[in-house]
């Protein structure tokens, strides 16, 4: 007992005080955190109440709702007329009806409580056909900006889901009818499976990315690579490349991708001088007359000129396809900066190509095609350099053989 009483084991007052202070500080922090949390919840609650109050105050009256519905019905009655429908939607009424049916059955597009599939599709088609902003669509369709945006993206997604049905690459097993049925092209181009080219479309990107997309006229563009057959239908579309990227670089990268442009042994695409000459890509002869207008007053004088003339006549299909596409859908032809994000603009181009193929099958609009043909005939394209060091012997042999056979038959 004495040992215990006289020992040094006395209570440590300083340690107990420090522990107590720590507990007090922890409690104070928890109380402050709880106070901040309560303030945040109250503030958010007041915000929701105010927002609902604003929405309630801006809710249209019954009379206004009825007036808007009548206006929309009158609009669709107005579009029953083929001429008006062609101007407003760039397609005939029956074509529009078929498109809506297709998007219902294959694109999984559904009527909503307030808008039919027909109205949703009309909003999207009018937007891309006339390149109008959301505020204009609000006036035309008597809908809020949020509703317009929601339907636009819903229809865009539904159309892109049809890609596998409308963008079909050739399998290389058959000769294209436009070649088979024309003795100017058959049998010389019997192994041709289409034409390839690139086109530039305005885009909006961040300032940091702008230099990679800036081209002539200081515009920001994406370079879109596409292939088509000679009925002016696209078979492959690759949007999204920077405007400063050359067609030759894009095609080289594309041929090395897993999901890529299909090529087949012994088959080839026709391309212009901006691409390299290979066994799969056939370019015209360099330093020889090429464009169709150059042969208007003087016939071909040798095998190379004859090859270039007929090569241009066939390859012209991709330029015609791009021309019709941009005439139909002003959203990808405008010289002004788009008001959609880059990703949306890329998807819009793909959707336009899908719609183009759909329309070329049932509603091609021959007047529009004729207008494009006249413009191409009178246009003057800038000459493009060929990457000489990338030409292959295989491509040269194929081209020379075709030119020789063609010229022998031509001079007989």
Protein Blocks (a to p, Z undefined) as FASTA:
>chain_A
ZZmmmmmbdcdfklmmmmmmmmmmmmmmmmmmmmmmmmmmmmmmmmmmmmmmmmmmmpcc
fklmmmmmmmmmmmmmmmmpmklmmmmnopafklmmmmmmmmmmmnopacdfkbcfklmm
mmmmmmmmnopafklmmmmnopafklmmmmmmmmmmmmmmmmmmmmccdehlaccfklmm
pcklpcklmmpgbdcddddddddddfklmmmmpcehhiacddddddddfkopafbdcehi
afklcfklmmmmmmmpmbdcdddehiacdddfkbccdfklccddehiafbfklmmmoccf
bfklmmmmmmmmmmmmmmmmmmmmmmmmmmlmccbdcfbdfklmmmmmmmmmmmmmmmmm
monolmlmmmmmmmmmmpccddddddfklpcfklmmmmmmmmmmmmmmmmZZ
